[in-house]
Amino acid sequence: MSGVLTQRTGGNARRRDTRVGESAVTRAILTAIALLFLAVFLVAPIVTVFGAAFSKGVGPYWDALHQDETLDAIRLTLLTAGIAVPLNVVFGIAAAWLISKYDFWGKSALVTLVDLPFSVSPVISGLIFVLLFGAHGWFGPYLSEHDIKIIFAVPGIVMATTFVTFPLVAREVIAVMQAQGSDEEEAALTLGASGWQILLRITLPKVRWGLIYGIILCNARAMGEFGAVSVVSGHVRGLTNTLPLQVEILYNEYNFVGAFAVASLLCALALLTLVVKKVAEWSVSARDARRAASPHAKSVAVEACSSFEGVVP
Amino acid sequence: MTVRVSNVVKRFGADTDAAAVNDVSFEAKPGAITSLLGPSGSGKSTLLRMIAGLEVPNSGRVFIDGTDATERSPQHRNVGFVFQSYALFKHMTVADNIAFGMKIRGLRGAAVQKRVTELLGLVQLPGYGSRFPAQLSGGQRQRVALARALAIEPKVLLLDEPFGALDTQVRLELREWLLSLHEQTGITTLLVTHDQEEALELSEHIVLLNEGRVAQAGSPHDLYDHPANEFVASFLGGANVFKGRVKNGAAQVGSQSIPAPSGAREGTPLQAFVRPHNIRVRKPTGQNPVDLGKIERLTRVGGYVKVYVSLPTGESITVQMSKTDLDELAVEPGDPVAVDVVDAKVFVQSYSI
């Protein structure tokens, strides 16, 4: 995995070629393994997706994306991410603030619970909402009485997406906030700053790169989520289909160009996510090179693309 | 402006736990530097944080400038607090750091600019305004932290181990500089330190803490020359401890007899504390060699020498003397020497059953 390692540290400090470690041959073998792995599991699928999407040329590709159902799926996906991501940002910052600044009963339980959506299969996450809000669920009778539709409707999709993606911002911000301690906040307090002033002027600027990184990941996952959304959506065409669901439908209908065209949109999003993250890191490393603060450098490619598992055929 | 702390208690955790600060009262005189001195874990930092409002005492009151500030939030106490870690805002320039408190108070524009320039001059960092904290050395960061604390024109200045993370050279320089800064500003200052030299040199008043209680409070001179108890005697200046019993109303320390505290009964165990520079070592003059000590080791520490002498009683003592004195004496490790105690503090051991 040395290839990945180089990529991770490349943005920060120039690593010295230390004498600790492997001989040239070992290094070459490790590099080859890493590159081969990347080629087979990352590059090949992406190339395939774009290759299949453009297999009949740009015209059919463009037409496939311009179908009403696909445009509706794009709109719904953007709406879902547009609601889920801000919600998770607010929740993530609040949870991180609570966890890193205060001691309270049940704190460790909260820290563990934040990770719950990661440890539960997305399909189960979707089922939880069906059990709660479905026609035969706990709140089902109440909801149907008041003519509120959650399952097989947009609210259910937004809720399931929010649930599945909520650790992404919180985990990043909690880690950064805990690592940085509360000294600066205490200093601001003695200088007369109020809680809001401290949050806006000290804490958020301090954790901004962790926060941005969390938002990027959260957004990628929110747009790419398949399992949980599939359960609560009901696959109503033009109404409750998000992009990943649209890919599945088109693929099952043997509309390969359409399926891969939509899949290519999701892959393009993943690549864009990567670029945004890199640009963010570069812009900060230019200034922070002197400031010894290391931006959160993790390889986002693997995680961004892994959120499309089961979607890319 | 005064700071007064009265019967303050602070516990972390359950009520049954030992208190970090246990019924502490003291007063910091206006315009002076007062040191809160003590070993680590003595509660000195906790005490300072309670004065700043960063910790809330379980009981007791904190008065700043004559008014009860116990319930007031740190935001409204108007105290300047300097952290050991500096706690500079890393994402802001030096100028923005210093201006922070003024901007919070709604000040804007040229007035802030002028004051920042003034303060940068005061802390001897003119022209450093546009740098970021990470571009400064430890000593410079500490001075920026001081400027930032002074910018809000605080009633009192609270310094928590301000020089703790710096190397000796910088620490000594900053100490001098802090003294002259204090002469210029005249602001009431509380300094937390574990470094007795720092406390002795900087402060007019020392509150020596041990295990959450005040061991003794007074001028450096008081504490050094008239320690109130064994802890003060051994903590300040370091001391050789002689153990014995009261015999004929006196304590036998080496070859000397030192009057025991009045009221000490015959045969009561006692401890005598003798400072390393209060012992004279001389060449033996026809004494019984059995009564003599033997030089174990000589350690040269810059301008003075530490002489380790083992006594016939089996005790080992440390003597401090100047290099010149040692050269005059001309002794080597292994030589027999006579040891005279110039001054000793004698404490009768108190038993509590």
Interface residues (C-beta under 8 A of the other chain):
Chain A: D183 E184 E186 A187 A188 L189 T190 L191 G192 A193 S194 Q197 R201 I202 P205 K206 R290 R291 A292 A293
Chain B: A52 G53 L54 S73 P74 Q75 H76 R77 N78 V79 G80 F81 F83 S85 A87 L88 F89 K90 H91 F100 G101 I104 R105 F132 P133 A134 Q135 A145 R148 A149 I152
